[in-house]
Amino acid sequence: MEEEQGGGLLEELHLECTSNEVHLERKLLTSNTLVKLTLSREYSLEVDPVFLPALKSLSLLTVGGLAYHNYRRLIKGCPVLEELFVTDIAADAADPYPPCCTTSVESPSIKRLVVSVDIHQVLLNLKLWGDHHNPGIYGDVTNLAAGISNITTLHLSPDSLEAFHFCCKSMPVFKNLINLSIESNKKKGWQVMPLLLNSCPNLHTLVFKGLVHKVTDKCGDACACTPKKKKKKKSKVVSRLKTCQVKVLEILEYGGSFQELKQMRHFLGKLECLETVRVGGIDAADNNIFLRANLLALPIVSSNCNNVHFI
């Protein structure tokens, strides 16, 4: 494969493999001029290193021969990549997941990511561009949220929660979502939680990895925390938790702080459909007996839930 074709430089290339598997030449994956590359069907990418210094748009359309480590290598070898399109609408039992669903998309240059796959579980770790104290923040995850609205399981990182709050213009209804997992961080808020819970009408299991988060005035009744400056002007909010259909509440990495205990009291006092509560992070050591006793003493509003189980 020569970089010069007919006296010009190779800038755009679309390849579709119709045979079982094709090995691409090293020169193609080390081109200094290629700007747009599309690969379709069965390709084997075993070239190391991959370096496409000019590539700005990459499309991987049901590329069955792309192993996970080679996928990461490919993205890493495109330092100015701005657009990444991944589709895997023909996944089979032998290879049911496309590379993007089993590894992360890590690239500081990507501005547009389009993923079209038939999946039921999504783990999001989105990063905000800028600082939410700075009006220069930008980004839009509205289409991403709409694109995953049919999934059954969703895992959200602390940054993803804030991205949904600041960068999602309209929250879709996750009508099929039954499992929601939230990771908390003391520097990140829960502002989107009321809207998110209200958008999951059939939610069955709610899991929190940690309960400590940044206190804000926009968490509604999803959170027990109220900023000190807002206490005197506390207004009534529509209860999202009382109408929530969650039957299983699981708390991981529970530390027993005052804020965590307050949040547990809030959950147990408002989730009326609860049947099972599991708490992890407290072992059987003597110094944790007090923490267990505090949790077991909390009132539970649901008549179908009688106790807290420690895992």
ChimeraX attribute file (.defattr): number of C-alpha atoms within 10 A of each C-alpha:
attribute: neighborCount
match mode: 1-to-1
recipient: residues
	/A:1	11
	/A:2	9
	/A:3	16
	/A:4	11
	/A:5	10
	/A:6	7
	/A:7	7
	/A:8	8
	/A:9	13
	/A:10	19
	/A:11	17
	/A:12	13
	/A:13	13
	/A:14	10
	/A:15	11
	/A:16	14
	/A:17	13
	/A:18	11
	/A:19	9
	/A:20	10
	/A:21	13
	/A:22	15
	/A:23	12
	/A:24	14
	/A:25	12
	/A:26	16
	/A:27	14
	/A:28	20
	/A:29	20
	/A:30	18
	/A:31	20
	/A:32	17
	/A:33	17
	/A:34	21
	/A:35	19
	/A:36	18
	/A:37	18
	/A:38	15
	/A:39	18
	/A:40	17
	/A:41	22
	/A:42	20
	/A:43	24
	/A:44	16
	/A:45	22
	/A:46	19
	/A:47	18
	/A:48	13
	/A:49	14
	/A:50	21
	/A:51	22
	/A:52	23
	/A:53	17
	/A:54	17
	/A:55	23
	/A:56	20
	/A:57	20
	/A:58	22
	/A:59	19
	/A:60	22
	/A:61	21
	/A:62	22
	/A:63	24
	/A:64	24
	/A:65	19
	/A:66	20
	/A:67	16
	/A:68	16
	/A:69	12
	/A:70	19
	/A:71	20
	/A:72	18
	/A:73	18
	/A:74	21
	/A:75	20
	/A:76	19
	/A:77	20
	/A:78	23
	/A:79	17
	/A:80	19
	/A:81	24
	/A:82	17
	/A:83	17
	/A:84	18
	/A:85	15
	/A:86	20
	/A:87	19
	/A:88	22
	/A:89	15
	/A:90	16
	/A:91	17
	/A:92	10
	/A:93	6
	/A:94	7
	/A:95	11
	/A:96	15
	/A:97	18
	/A:98	29
	/A:99	23
	/A:100	16
	/A:101	16
	/A:102	11
	/A:103	12
	/A:104	14
	/A:105	17
	/A:106	10
	/A:107	16
	/A:108	11
	/A:109	13
	/A:110	18
	/A:111	12
	/A:112	13
	/A:113	13
	/A:114	14
	/A:115	19
	/A:116	15
	/A:117	19
	/A:118	17
	/A:119	18
	/A:120	14
	/A:121	15
	/A:122	15
	/A:123	15
	/A:124	14
	/A:125	15
	/A:126	16
	/A:127	14
	/A:128	17
	/A:129	12
	/A:130	12
	/A:131	10
	/A:132	13
	/A:133	7
	/A:134	8
	/A:135	8
	/A:136	9
	/A:137	13
	/A:138	14
	/A:139	15
	/A:140	15
	/A:141	19
	/A:142	16
	/A:143	15
	/A:144	14
	/A:145	18
	/A:146	15
	/A:147	15
	/A:148	22
	/A:149	20
	/A:150	18
	/A:151	18
	/A:152	19
	/A:153	20
	/A:154	19
	/A:155	17
	/A:156	20
	/A:157	20
	/A:158	22
	/A:159	20
	/A:160	23
	/A:161	25
	/A:162	22
	/A:163	23
	/A:164	25
	/A:165	20
	/A:166	18
	/A:167	18
	/A:168	19
	/A:169	13
	/A:170	14
	/A:171	19
	/A:172	19
	/A:173	18
	/A:174	24
	/A:175	15
	/A:176	16
	/A:177	23
	/A:178	19
	/A:179	20
	/A:180	20
	/A:181	18
	/A:182	21
	/A:183	20
	/A:184	21
	/A:185	17
	/A:186	12
	/A:187	11
	/A:188	19
	/A:189	22
	/A:190	25
	/A:191	22
	/A:192	21
	/A:193	22
	/A:194	19
	/A:195	19
	/A:196	21
	/A:197	22
	/A:198	19
	/A:199	19
	/A:200	22
	/A:201	18
	/A:202	18
	/A:203	23
	/A:204	18
	/A:205	20
	/A:206	18
	/A:207	18
	/A:208	20
	/A:209	18
	/A:210	19
	/A:211	25
	/A:212	22
	/A:213	19
	/A:214	15
	/A:215	19
	/A:216	17
	/A:217	17
	/A:218	16
	/A:219	19
	/A:220	23
	/A:221	20
	/A:222	23
	/A:223	23
	/A:224	17
	/A:225	20
	/A:226	16
	/A:227	13
	/A:228	10
	/A:229	9
	/A:230	11
	/A:231	11
	/A:232	8
	/A:233	7
	/A:234	11
	/A:235	8
	/A:236	8
	/A:237	9
	/A:238	10
	/A:239	14
	/A:240	19
	/A:241	23
	/A:242	17
	/A:243	15
	/A:244	21
	/A:245	20
	/A:246	25
	/A:247	19
	/A:248	19
	/A:249	20
	/A:250	19
	/A:251	21
	/A:252	18
	/A:253	13
	/A:254	19
	/A:255	17
	/A:256	19
	/A:257	12
	/A:258	10
	/A:259	15
	/A:260	18
	/A:261	19
	/A:262	17
	/A:263	18
	/A:264	21
	/A:265	18
	/A:266	20
	/A:267	21
	/A:268	21
	/A:269	16
	/A:270	20
	/A:271	22
	/A:272	21
	/A:273	20
	/A:274	24
	/A:275	16
	/A:276	18
	/A:277	19
	/A:278	15
	/A:279	19
	/A:280	16
	/A:281	14
	/A:282	18
	/A:283	13
	/A:284	9
	/A:285	7
	/A:286	8
	/A:287	10
	/A:288	15
	/A:289	12
	/A:290	11
	/A:291	17
	/A:292	18
	/A:293	10
	/A:294	13
	/A:295	19
	/A:296	14
	/A:297	11
	/A:298	17
	/A:299	14
	/A:300	22
	/A:301	17
	/A:302	17
	/A:303	10
	/A:304	13
	/A:305	17
	/A:306	15
	/A:307	16
	/A:308	19
	/A:309	14
	/A:310	16
	/A:311	12
